[in-house]
Amino acid sequence: MSTHARPLADRLAAASDAQLEQLLRIRRVRADVDWTDFFDAAEALLEPSSIERGLESLTQDEARALQRAAAEDSDAGADAPPALTDFTLMDDAGDVPTPVAALVRSRPVVPDAMDAPMRPASEVATARAAERAFTTIGDLADVLLATRSAPLALVATGALSATERRRFTVSGSLDDLRALAEMAGLARPVDRELRATDAAEQWLSASFAPRWAQVTTAFRDALPQGLRTADGWLPAAQWPGAHPWDRSWPAAAAQLRSLAMRLGLFTEDDAEPEWASALRAAGSADAAAVDTSSLEALLPTEVDRVFLQNDLSAIAPGPLRPALDNRLRAMTEHESAVQASSYRFTADSVARALVEGETERGILEFLHEVSLTGVPQPLEYLVAQTATRHGLVRVGPDSSGGTIVSSVDDHLLGAIEIDRNLRPMGLVRDGDRLTSRVGAQAVAWALTDARYPATLVDLDGDAVSAARTRVAPHGTAEPVSYAPLIGRLRARQGPDADAAWLDRELEAAVRARALVVVEVGMPDGSSRELTLEASGVGGGRLRGRDRAADVERTLPVRSIRSVRVLES
């Protein structure tokens, strides 16, 4: 049993619950760990593997201070020691526990931080950064729009599947976009799927500036402690060395820098655009307080009109306002996402819009409102023809909880019955209709995907929307709570820590059949040392063989002042 555990146990007992909570998270302690008191906790926290986790959490300045304090020729009291994130690595006097010091001395020397102040970006670099930010927010919107109806599949490790990576054509890494979406609370994993959240709906309806401010504010707030300063964050050149003893940090720092670059917070040469300086200076202010005027000045103005063409395409002469873009995408196939977006109307895309609740009249009125060139006759014909066919197949629930598929066209119903692609729906003939045990909405979408003109209806036969939005459930995953563990440790925190520690030392010596030197208080107030081979403890007495006298002795525990284990 380590002699260094006692002083650490005292420090743990004196710490606040908030300090203990932070420490347990840093050391990645399981909430159900079988510690019974602070002595157990101290011994576990002094294990090399646990100390390693504590060292990994240190910032560059903290690691350098700890390394100086742990040096064999260190004068711990020369300077006031800094407060470390992990307070168990160094006490208030600057003393480092021996097990910690041994590991620290084996680490390479931590260099002083580079002198690399923030530099304002050049005009050309600033323009490129603005373009990157615009493209990133556009790519993120594309991914979230697709994720609303078809969540991204995740493999067992939680990574995006190869199929999903091929599904999107984005500038840069899809993993970067996922990281930004999760940081901003726009998406989160649910049952091996990445789903959009309710917050994504509001975000998608906003213009570029609020979108960018919300994502960058979330990015700023998610930066680890090693990158934070009183002025916001460290210069980009210092990010790789921010956590010098964390082996995984270089890769993490590279990804964070990549995200900052994509959001336009850094230029290629690590300079800072004006809007990034405004965000950094905003401190903990929320997204609405961030000044984006310098960024917006470099971006194209959003438009509210499109060109509708005879080839059934639509061209927006600039970034289309989000609300219009979202509705237009719901009835088209989005072909390109550059500053001049391109959309194409097809029978399938119009049918999809009708299933989701649009009507022929609503679609045509919307197109007349947003078109600079009117609505071409081929497009009007496509919408009218698709709407005419829409509803030939009616899908609705029955009173028993199943689904009924009916149609005035018996030949069409027969085709559905034998369609191999629809076998998972379990459709069976029941007179002039088909029935299924699968839900009506799932059957309606399966028929639509198979290019049948299906309409979802309710029990009264009225058409209803079959929106295929699948968002993440409300709420976020709560972090592991250490309150029960801390409460259990506090409950065993007795008033006499010295007696509790002595009992622990004696029990450990008996278990190890160790040779101990026991200091015993005599009736006259003097002390006497006995060397015993500890054999048992109980009933308030210690039993052991006296090596010098070769006799068994039984000593009252209350008379024992100290115990020292002899090395074998």
LONUKE-170781 format. One record per residue (C-alpha): residue number from 1; x, y, z. Coordinates in nm, 3 decimals, m for minus. Layout:
# LONUKE-170781
SITE,NUM,X,Y,Z
...
# end
This chain:
# LONUKE-170781
SITE,1,0.000,0.000,0.000
SITE,2,0.145,0.335,m0.106
SITE,3,0.247,0.577,0.170
SITE,4,0.158,0.858,m0.071
SITE,5,m0.209,0.762,m0.067
SITE,6,m0.274,0.907,0.281
SITE,7,m0.200,1.275,0.201
SITE,8,m0.382,1.243,m0.129
SITE,9,m0.686,1.093,0.047
SITE,10,m0.690,1.396,0.277
SITE,11,m0.683,1.630,m0.024
SITE,12,m0.964,1.439,m0.194
SITE,13,m1.177,1.458,0.120
SITE,14,m1.119,1.834,0.143
SITE,15,m1.207,1.896,m0.223
SITE,16,m1.551,2.016,m0.329
SITE,17,m1.795,1.790,m0.511
SITE,18,m1.740,1.994,m0.830
SITE,19,m1.363,1.944,m0.808
SITE,20,m1.408,1.571,m0.754
SITE,21,m1.651,1.550,m1.048
SITE,22,m1.400,1.721,m1.277
SITE,23,m1.115,1.499,m1.154
SITE,24,m1.312,1.178,m1.208
SITE,25,m1.396,1.285,m1.565
SITE,26,m1.034,1.371,m1.641
SITE,27,m0.918,1.032,m1.512
SITE,28,m1.210,0.859,m1.696
SITE,29,m1.317,0.673,m1.382
SITE,30,m1.618,0.442,m1.415
SITE,31,m1.917,0.568,m1.218
SITE,32,m1.972,0.218,m1.077
SITE,33,m1.614,0.169,m0.959
SITE,34,m1.598,m0.030,m0.633
SITE,35,m1.424,0.230,m0.415
SITE,36,m1.546,0.232,m0.055
SITE,37,m1.362,0.539,0.078
SITE,38,m1.117,0.813,m0.015
SITE,39,m0.824,0.584,0.066
SITE,40,m0.940,0.350,m0.214
SITE,41,m0.975,0.648,m0.443
SITE,42,m0.629,0.781,m0.360
SITE,43,m0.458,0.447,m0.422
SITE,44,m0.639,0.404,m0.757
SITE,45,m0.555,0.759,m0.868
SITE,46,m0.186,0.695,m0.795
SITE,47,m0.177,0.397,m1.029
SITE,48,0.052,0.474,m1.328
SITE,49,m0.227,0.427,m1.584
SITE,50,m0.450,0.675,m1.401
SITE,51,m0.168,0.927,m1.361
SITE,52,m0.103,0.900,m1.735
SITE,53,m0.460,1.007,m1.805
SITE,54,m0.415,1.304,m1.575
SITE,55,m0.094,1.406,m1.750
SITE,56,m0.266,1.386,m2.088
SITE,57,m0.516,1.651,m1.978
SITE,58,m0.253,1.913,m1.894
SITE,59,m0.207,2.219,m2.110
SITE,60,0.137,2.324,m2.229
SITE,61,0.178,2.578,m1.946
SITE,62,0.058,2.327,m1.684
SITE,63,0.287,2.052,m1.811
SITE,64,0.584,2.287,m1.807
SITE,65,0.507,2.399,m1.449
SITE,66,0.463,2.039,m1.330
SITE,67,0.787,1.937,m1.497
SITE,68,0.976,2.212,m1.316
SITE,69,0.817,2.117,m0.982
SITE,70,0.897,1.747,m1.033
SITE,71,1.263,1.808,m1.116
SITE,72,1.498,1.653,m0.856
SITE,73,1.671,1.988,m0.795
SITE,74,1.342,2.181,m0.785
SITE,75,1.278,2.439,m0.516
SITE,76,0.900,2.389,m0.491
SITE,77,0.844,2.690,m0.272
SITE,78,1.038,2.938,m0.488
SITE,79,0.730,3.046,m0.685
SITE,80,0.361,3.018,m0.623
SITE,81,0.257,2.699,m0.806
SITE,82,m0.019,2.728,m1.068
SITE,83,m0.351,2.555,m1.014
SITE,84,m0.360,2.248,m1.237
SITE,85,m0.672,2.113,m1.407
SITE,86,m0.595,1.785,m1.226
SITE,87,m0.532,1.905,m0.870
SITE,88,m0.398,1.567,m0.751
SITE,89,m0.079,1.600,m0.957
SITE,90,0.063,1.880,m0.742
SITE,91,m0.044,2.019,m0.406
SITE,92,m0.090,2.382,m0.308
SITE,93,0.272,2.405,m0.188
SITE,94,0.404,2.286,m0.524
SITE,95,0.497,1.939,m0.401
SITE,96,0.452,1.655,m0.649
SITE,97,0.369,1.303,m0.522
SITE,98,0.659,1.064,m0.585
SITE,99,0.465,0.834,m0.825
SITE,100,0.366,1.139,m1.031
SITE,101,0.716,1.285,m1.027
SITE,102,0.864,0.956,m1.149
SITE,103,0.640,0.956,m1.456
SITE,104,0.688,1.328,m1.523
SITE,105,1.068,1.294,m1.520
SITE,106,1.044,1.024,m1.785
SITE,107,0.867,1.262,m2.024
SITE,108,1.047,1.477,m2.280
SITE,109,1.105,1.837,m2.182
SITE,110,0.809,2.058,m2.266
SITE,111,0.929,2.355,m2.473
SITE,112,0.820,2.712,m2.413
SITE,113,0.521,2.820,m2.621
SITE,114,0.601,2.966,m2.960
SITE,115,0.580,3.343,m2.987
SITE,116,0.326,3.356,m3.269
SITE,117,0.081,3.643,m3.219
SITE,118,m0.241,3.669,m3.418
SITE,119,m0.186,3.831,m3.758
SITE,120,m0.455,4.004,m3.962
SITE,121,m0.520,3.826,m4.291
SITE,122,m0.442,3.980,m4.628
SITE,123,m0.724,4.093,m4.856
SITE,124,m0.684,3.794,m5.091
SITE,125,m0.662,3.541,m4.808
SITE,126,m0.965,3.699,m4.641
SITE,127,m1.170,3.658,m4.959
SITE,128,m1.072,3.290,m4.983
SITE,129,m1.164,3.235,m4.618
SITE,130,m1.507,3.389,m4.678
SITE,131,m1.561,3.158,m4.976
SITE,132,m1.464,2.854,m4.767
SITE,133,m1.705,2.955,m4.491
SITE,134,m1.986,3.001,m4.742
SITE,135,m1.918,2.663,m4.905
SITE,136,m1.895,2.483,m4.569
SITE,137,m2.229,2.617,m4.443
SITE,138,m2.387,2.527,m4.778
SITE,139,m2.245,2.172,m4.764
SITE,140,m2.365,2.134,m4.405
SITE,141,m2.715,2.242,m4.510
SITE,142,m2.712,1.984,m4.794
SITE,143,m2.617,1.706,m4.552
SITE,144,m2.882,1.807,m4.296
SITE,145,m3.154,1.832,m4.559
SITE,146,m3.074,1.482,m4.679
SITE,147,m3.045,1.352,m4.322
SITE,148,m3.395,1.469,m4.230
SITE,149,m3.559,1.197,m4.442
SITE,150,m3.273,0.947,m4.470
SITE,151,m3.046,0.946,m4.161
SITE,152,m2.681,0.863,m4.220
SITE,153,m2.591,0.503,m4.140
SITE,154,m2.315,0.443,m3.885
SITE,155,m2.101,0.132,m3.847
SITE,156,m2.044,m0.043,m3.515
SITE,157,m1.755,0.191,m3.427
SITE,158,m1.978,0.495,m3.471
SITE,159,m1.806,0.608,m3.791
SITE,160,m1.995,0.692,m4.109
SITE,161,m2.037,0.398,m4.343
SITE,162,m1.863,0.383,m4.680
SITE,163,m2.204,0.401,m4.851
SITE,164,m2.279,0.733,m4.685
SITE,165,m1.943,0.872,m4.786
SITE,166,m2.027,0.798,m5.150
SITE,167,m2.373,0.947,m5.111
SITE,168,m2.253,1.306,m5.081
SITE,169,m2.032,1.523,m5.297
SITE,170,m1.900,1.787,m5.062
SITE,171,m1.597,2.011,m5.046
SITE,172,m1.356,1.845,m4.803
SITE,173,m1.433,1.578,m4.547
SITE,174,m1.781,1.452,m4.462
SITE,175,m1.645,1.373,m4.114
SITE,176,m1.570,1.744,m4.066
SITE,177,m1.930,1.834,m4.150
SITE,178,m2.055,1.569,m3.910
SITE,179,m1.833,1.708,m3.634
SITE,180,m1.966,2.061,m3.690
SITE,181,m2.328,1.938,m3.695
SITE,182,m2.284,1.756,m3.364
SITE,183,m2.100,2.048,m3.201
SITE,184,m2.384,2.284,m3.298
SITE,185,m2.654,2.041,m3.182
SITE,186,m2.790,2.002,m3.535
SITE,187,m2.742,1.625,m3.549
SITE,188,m2.660,1.341,m3.312
SITE,189,m2.621,0.961,m3.324
SITE,190,m2.931,0.754,m3.244
SITE,191,m2.935,0.373,m3.280
SITE,192,m2.645,0.357,m3.527
SITE,193,m2.787,0.644,m3.731
SITE,194,m2.689,1.010,m3.750
SITE,195,m3.018,1.201,m3.733
SITE,196,m3.097,1.570,m3.761
SITE,197,m3.239,1.734,m3.448
SITE,198,m3.532,1.972,m3.406
SITE,199,m3.277,2.255,m3.390
SITE,200,m3.173,2.173,m3.748
SITE,201,m3.519,2.271,m3.878
SITE,202,m3.484,2.624,m3.742
SITE,203,m3.122,2.644,m3.856
SITE,204,m3.211,2.540,m4.211
SITE,205,m3.472,2.813,m4.238
SITE,206,m3.222,3.086,m4.141
SITE,207,m3.000,3.284,m4.378
SITE,208,m2.624,3.239,m4.405
SITE,209,m2.516,3.482,m4.131
SITE,210,m2.719,3.327,m3.844
SITE,211,m2.627,2.979,m3.967
SITE,212,m2.256,3.061,m3.963
SITE,213,m2.273,3.241,m3.628
SITE,214,m2.450,2.947,m3.460
SITE,215,m2.200,2.690,m3.588
SITE,216,m1.888,2.896,m3.516
SITE,217,m2.011,2.991,m3.169
SITE,218,m2.065,2.622,m3.091
SITE,219,m1.717,2.547,m3.230
SITE,220,m1.563,2.815,m3.009
SITE,221,m1.742,2.684,m2.700
SITE,222,m1.630,2.326,m2.775
SITE,223,m1.259,2.409,m2.791
SITE,224,m1.059,2.221,m2.524
SITE,225,m0.901,2.404,m2.233
SITE,226,m0.553,2.391,m2.384
SITE,227,m0.658,2.616,m2.673
SITE,228,m0.839,2.876,m2.467
SITE,229,m0.692,3.206,m2.352
SITE,230,m0.822,3.524,m2.194
SITE,231,m0.837,3.664,m2.549
SITE,232,m1.038,3.372,m2.688
SITE,233,m0.807,3.108,m2.835
SITE,234,m0.440,3.052,m2.910
SITE,235,m0.288,3.139,m3.247
SITE,236,m0.322,2.847,m3.489
SITE,237,0.054,2.782,m3.491
SITE,238,0.040,2.692,m3.119
SITE,239,m0.246,2.442,m3.144
SITE,240,m0.030,2.131,m3.213
SITE,241,0.160,2.179,m2.883
SITE,242,m0.136,2.271,m2.662
SITE,243,m0.151,1.930,m2.488
SITE,244,0.210,1.804,m2.513
SITE,245,0.162,1.476,m2.320
SITE,246,m0.150,1.355,m2.499
SITE,247,m0.052,1.114,m2.778
SITE,248,m0.387,1.158,m2.950
SITE,249,m0.369,1.536,m2.944
SITE,250,m0.179,1.598,m3.273
SITE,251,m0.460,1.429,m3.470
SITE,252,m0.728,1.610,m3.268
SITE,253,m0.552,1.944,m3.312
SITE,254,m0.524,1.885,m3.687
SITE,255,m0.898,1.819,m3.712
SITE,256,m0.986,2.125,m3.503
SITE,257,m0.762,2.341,m3.720
SITE,258,m0.925,2.192,m4.030
SITE,259,m1.269,2.281,m3.892
SITE,260,m1.153,2.635,m3.813
SITE,261,m1.018,2.668,m4.167
SITE,262,m1.345,2.544,m4.317
SITE,263,m1.541,2.795,m4.109
SITE,264,m1.318,3.077,m4.229
SITE,265,m1.164,3.146,m3.888
SITE,266,m0.807,3.099,m4.015
SITE,267,m0.647,3.152,m4.353
SITE,268,m0.404,2.911,m4.521
SITE,269,m0.110,3.092,m4.356
SITE,270,m0.276,3.092,m4.009
SITE,271,m0.370,3.459,m4.023
SITE,272,m0.703,3.582,m3.888
SITE,273,m0.985,3.749,m4.087
SITE,274,m1.168,4.039,m3.928
SITE,275,m1.485,3.842,m3.850
SITE,276,m1.284,3.573,m3.667
SITE,277,m1.134,3.843,m3.447
SITE,278,m1.486,3.966,m3.369
SITE,279,m1.599,3.615,m3.274
SITE,280,m1.292,3.560,m3.054
SITE,281,m1.340,3.897,m2.882
SITE,282,m1.706,3.816,m2.815
SITE,283,m1.596,3.578,m2.539
SITE,284,m1.887,3.366,m2.425
SITE,285,m2.149,3.575,m2.608
SITE,286,m2.418,3.381,m2.792
SITE,287,m2.452,3.359,m3.169
SITE,288,m2.687,3.658,m3.197
SITE,289,m2.419,3.888,m3.053
SITE,290,m2.149,3.793,m3.305
SITE,291,m2.066,4.064,m3.561
SITE,292,m2.074,3.907,m3.910
SITE,293,m2.090,4.225,m4.117
SITE,294,m1.731,4.199,m4.244
SITE,295,m1.797,3.842,m4.362
SITE,296,m2.134,3.918,m4.523
SITE,297,m1.978,4.206,m4.719
SITE,298,m1.767,3.954,m4.915
SITE,299,m2.052,3.715,m4.997
SITE,300,m2.307,3.723,m5.278
SITE,301,m2.650,3.861,m5.192
SITE,302,m2.928,3.609,m5.142
SITE,303,m3.192,3.609,m5.415
SITE,304,m3.564,3.528,m5.411
SITE,305,m3.621,3.452,m5.780
SITE,306,m3.523,3.174,m6.020
SITE,307,m3.521,3.112,m6.394
SITE,308,m3.756,2.827,m6.493
SITE,309,m3.655,2.673,m6.824
SITE,310,m3.823,2.455,m7.088
SITE,311,m3.591,2.162,m7.010
SITE,312,m3.761,2.135,m6.668
SITE,313,m3.468,2.291,m6.484
SITE,314,m3.454,2.589,m6.251
SITE,315,m3.152,2.816,m6.214
SITE,316,m3.106,3.051,m5.919
SITE,317,m2.880,3.343,m6.020
SITE,318,m2.731,3.347,m5.671
SITE,319,m2.776,3.189,m5.329
SITE,320,m3.150,3.133,m5.294
SITE,321,m3.314,3.236,m4.969
SITE,322,m3.321,2.931,m4.741
SITE,323,m3.701,2.910,m4.705
SITE,324,m3.743,2.918,m5.083
SITE,325,m3.451,2.682,m5.137
SITE,326,m3.593,2.427,m4.892
SITE,327,m3.935,2.428,m5.057
SITE,328,m3.793,2.413,m5.409
SITE,329,m3.570,2.120,m5.314
SITE,330,m3.877,1.933,m5.185
SITE,331,m4.020,1.922,m5.540
SITE,332,m3.698,1.891,m5.745
SITE,333,m3.367,1.709,m5.766
SITE,334,m3.089,1.944,m5.653
SITE,335,m2.814,1.925,m5.914
SITE,336,m2.550,2.172,m5.800
SITE,337,m2.476,2.377,m5.493
SITE,338,m2.242,2.650,m5.615
SITE,339,m2.337,3.016,m5.591
SITE,340,m2.582,2.968,m5.884
SITE,341,m2.780,2.662,m5.775
SITE,342,m2.945,2.431,m6.026
SITE,343,m3.261,2.224,m5.973
SITE,344,m3.444,1.978,m6.199
SITE,345,m3.813,1.880,m6.196
SITE,346,m3.897,1.516,m6.260
SITE,347,m4.213,1.311,m6.232
SITE,348,m4.065,1.137,m5.928
SITE,349,m3.967,1.462,m5.753
SITE,350,m4.311,1.617,m5.809
SITE,351,m4.479,1.296,m5.691
SITE,352,m4.264,1.306,m5.378
SITE,353,m4.377,1.663,m5.308
SITE,354,m4.741,1.560,m5.351
SITE,355,m4.695,1.273,m5.105
SITE,356,m4.542,1.515,m4.856
SITE,357,m4.852,1.737,m4.868
SITE,358,m4.808,1.970,m5.168
SITE,359,m5.095,2.014,m5.416
SITE,360,m5.099,2.090,m5.788
SITE,361,m5.235,2.437,m5.722
SITE,362,m4.986,2.505,m5.443
SITE,363,m4.688,2.401,m5.655
SITE,364,m4.790,2.615,m5.954
SITE,365,m4.867,2.921,m5.739
SITE,366,m4.527,2.891,m5.571
SITE,367,m4.349,2.861,m5.907
SITE,368,m4.531,3.169,m6.046
SITE,369,m4.422,3.365,m5.736
SITE,370,m4.052,3.282,m5.761
SITE,371,m4.004,3.266,m6.140
SITE,372,m3.844,3.548,m6.335
SITE,373,m3.958,3.390,m6.663
SITE,374,m4.304,3.253,m6.585
SITE,375,m4.381,2.882,m6.572
SITE,376,m4.292,2.702,m6.898
SITE,377,m4.566,2.490,m7.052
SITE,378,m4.367,2.162,m7.024
SITE,379,m4.333,2.218,m6.650
SITE,380,m4.703,2.297,m6.607
SITE,381,m4.786,1.981,m6.801
SITE,382,m4.550,1.770,m6.586
SITE,383,m4.707,1.898,m6.263
SITE,384,m5.063,1.852,m6.393
SITE,385,m4.999,1.503,m6.528
SITE,386,m4.828,1.388,m6.208
SITE,387,m5.107,1.533,m5.995
SITE,388,m5.367,1.353,m6.210
SITE,389,m5.198,1.019,m6.153
SITE,390,m5.135,1.097,m5.787
SITE,391,m5.402,0.928,m5.581
SITE,392,m5.466,0.636,m5.811
SITE,393,m5.331,0.423,m5.527
SITE,394,m5.469,0.504,m5.184
SITE,395,m5.290,0.383,m4.872
SITE,396,m5.448,0.409,m4.531
SITE,397,m5.484,0.241,m4.193
SITE,398,m5.760,m0.004,m4.108
SITE,399,m5.939,m0.034,m3.776
SITE,400,m5.720,m0.325,m3.664
SITE,401,m5.392,m0.133,m3.698
SITE,402,m5.292,m0.278,m4.035
SITE,403,m5.277,m0.107,m4.375
SITE,404,m5.512,m0.115,m4.674
SITE,405,m5.397,m0.044,m5.030
SITE,406,m5.675,0.023,m5.283
SITE,407,m5.707,0.157,m5.638
SITE,408,m5.973,0.214,m5.904
SITE,409,m5.724,0.060,m6.149
SITE,410,m5.728,m0.315,m6.081
SITE,411,m5.439,m0.372,m6.326
SITE,412,m5.225,m0.128,m6.125
SITE,413,m5.321,m0.307,m5.802
SITE,414,m5.221,m0.639,m5.960
SITE,415,m4.882,m0.498,m6.057
SITE,416,m4.825,m0.387,m5.700
SITE,417,m4.922,m0.732,m5.572
SITE,418,m4.652,m0.909,m5.774
SITE,419,m4.380,m0.640,m5.754
SITE,420,m4.069,m0.806,m5.604
SITE,421,m3.941,m0.476,m5.469
SITE,422,m4.248,m0.453,m5.245
SITE,423,m4.223,m0.801,m5.091
SITE,424,m4.090,m0.663,m4.758
SITE,425,m4.425,m0.485,m4.719
SITE,426,m4.608,m0.821,m4.701
SITE,427,m4.895,m0.714,m4.929
SITE,428,m5.164,m0.981,m4.974
SITE,429,m5.483,m0.976,m5.180
SITE,430,m5.811,m0.933,m4.989
SITE,431,m6.090,m0.899,m5.248
SITE,432,m6.052,m0.568,m5.436
SITE,433,m5.771,m0.444,m5.215
SITE,434,m5.431,m0.536,m5.067
SITE,435,m5.358,m0.554,m4.696
SITE,436,m5.037,m0.538,m4.495
SITE,437,m4.929,m0.547,m4.133
SITE,438,m4.670,m0.275,m4.202
SITE,439,m4.760,0.083,m4.108
SITE,440,m4.946,0.290,m4.365
SITE,441,m4.680,0.562,m4.392
SITE,442,m4.403,0.308,m4.455
SITE,443,m4.616,0.136,m4.723
SITE,444,m4.698,0.470,m4.888
SITE,445,m4.331,0.563,m4.915
SITE,446,m4.235,0.217,m5.039
SITE,447,m4.493,0.252,m5.320
SITE,448,m4.375,0.605,m5.401
SITE,449,m4.012,0.493,m5.413
SITE,450,m4.122,0.213,m5.649
SITE,451,m4.285,0.484,m5.869
SITE,452,m4.648,0.407,m5.795
SITE,453,m4.882,0.712,m5.758
SITE,454,m4.959,0.652,m5.391
SITE,455,m5.150,0.883,m5.160
SITE,456,m5.163,0.844,m4.783
SITE,457,m5.516,0.878,m4.638
SITE,458,m5.657,0.867,m4.287
SITE,459,m5.938,0.646,m4.151
SITE,460,m6.196,0.882,m4.304
SITE,461,m6.033,0.858,m4.646
SITE,462,m5.899,1.215,m4.647
SITE,463,m5.550,1.270,m4.793
SITE,464,m5.280,1.350,m4.538
SITE,465,m4.912,1.439,m4.560
SITE,466,m4.664,1.154,m4.549
SITE,467,m4.361,1.364,m4.458
SITE,468,m4.063,1.134,m4.417
SITE,469,m3.876,1.347,m4.166
SITE,470,m3.692,1.139,m3.906
SITE,471,m3.542,1.359,m3.639
SITE,472,m3.352,1.264,m3.326
SITE,473,m3.567,1.236,m3.012
SITE,474,m3.586,1.535,m2.781
SITE,475,m3.313,1.579,m2.524
SITE,476,m2.944,1.507,m2.527
SITE,477,m2.745,1.223,m2.383
SITE,478,m2.680,1.308,m2.020
SITE,479,m2.317,1.275,m1.909
SITE,480,m2.237,1.004,m1.658
SITE,481,m2.321,1.124,m1.306
SITE,482,m2.061,1.076,m1.036
SITE,483,m2.292,1.202,m0.761
SITE,484,m2.367,0.851,m0.621
SITE,485,m1.996,0.764,m0.610
SITE,486,m1.901,1.093,m0.442
SITE,487,m2.186,1.049,m0.195
SITE,488,m2.062,0.700,m0.108
SITE,489,m1.709,0.828,m0.048
SITE,490,m1.840,1.115,0.168
SITE,491,m2.049,0.871,0.373
SITE,492,m1.735,0.677,0.470
SITE,493,m1.549,0.997,0.559
SITE,494,m1.520,0.955,0.937
SITE,495,m1.417,1.223,1.188
SITE,496,m1.085,1.047,1.277
SITE,497,m0.891,1.006,0.954
SITE,498,m0.573,0.903,1.142
SITE,499,m0.746,0.607,1.307
SITE,500,m0.909,0.505,0.978
SITE,501,m0.574,0.514,0.800
SITE,502,m0.404,0.314,1.078
SITE,503,m0.674,0.045,1.053
SITE,504,m0.619,0.033,0.680
SITE,505,m0.240,m0.001,0.718
SITE,506,m0.277,m0.283,0.969
SITE,507,m0.528,m0.472,0.752
SITE,508,m0.297,m0.441,0.451
SITE,509,0.001,m0.565,0.654
SITE,510,m0.196,m0.869,0.778
SITE,511,m0.313,m0.957,0.427
SITE,512,0.045,m0.944,0.303
SITE,513,0.187,m1.122,0.615
SITE,514,0.426,m0.827,0.614
SITE,515,0.705,m0.747,0.857
SITE,516,0.617,m0.417,1.025
SITE,517,0.772,m0.181,1.277
SITE,518,0.502,m0.075,1.519
SITE,519,0.541,0.230,1.743
SITE,520,0.348,0.159,2.064
SITE,521,0.258,0.417,2.328
SITE,522,0.347,0.300,2.678
SITE,523,0.150,0.383,3.000
SITE,524,0.423,0.621,3.117
SITE,525,0.391,0.827,2.795
SITE,526,0.704,0.691,2.630
SITE,527,0.711,0.501,2.303
SITE,528,0.857,0.165,2.209
SITE,529,0.914,0.013,1.868
SITE,530,0.842,m0.355,1.805
SITE,531,0.918,m0.551,1.489
SITE,532,0.630,m0.790,1.423
SITE,533,0.527,m1.031,1.156
SITE,534,0.158,m0.928,1.141
SITE,535,m0.074,m1.227,1.153
SITE,536,m0.418,m1.093,1.242
SITE,537,m0.622,m0.791,1.342
SITE,538,m0.966,m0.785,1.504
SITE,539,m1.152,m0.689,1.816
SITE,540,m0.938,m0.378,1.841
SITE,541,m0.613,m0.580,1.870
SITE,542,m0.316,m0.658,1.646
SITE,543,m0.154,m1.002,1.666
SITE,544,0.193,m1.088,1.544
SITE,545,0.521,m1.262,1.619
SITE,546,0.788,m1.043,1.778
SITE,547,1.102,m1.117,1.577
SITE,548,1.340,m1.000,1.851
SITE,549,1.184,m1.198,2.140
SITE,550,1.044,m1.479,1.923
SITE,551,0.707,m1.463,2.098
SITE,552,0.348,m1.393,1.991
SITE,553,0.227,m1.051,2.097
SITE,554,m0.120,m0.897,2.104
SITE,555,m0.130,m0.518,2.104
SITE,556,m0.428,m0.285,2.153
SITE,557,m0.478,m0.090,1.830
SITE,558,m0.555,0.225,2.029
SITE,559,m0.199,0.212,2.169
SITE,560,m0.034,0.196,1.826
SITE,561,0.089,0.534,1.713
SITE,562,0.234,0.445,1.373
SITE,563,0.312,0.151,1.147
SITE,564,0.599,0.118,0.902
SITE,565,0.629,m0.175,0.661
SITE,566,0.980,m0.313,0.622
SITE,567,1.093,m0.397,0.273
SITE,568,1.134,m0.772,0.225
# end
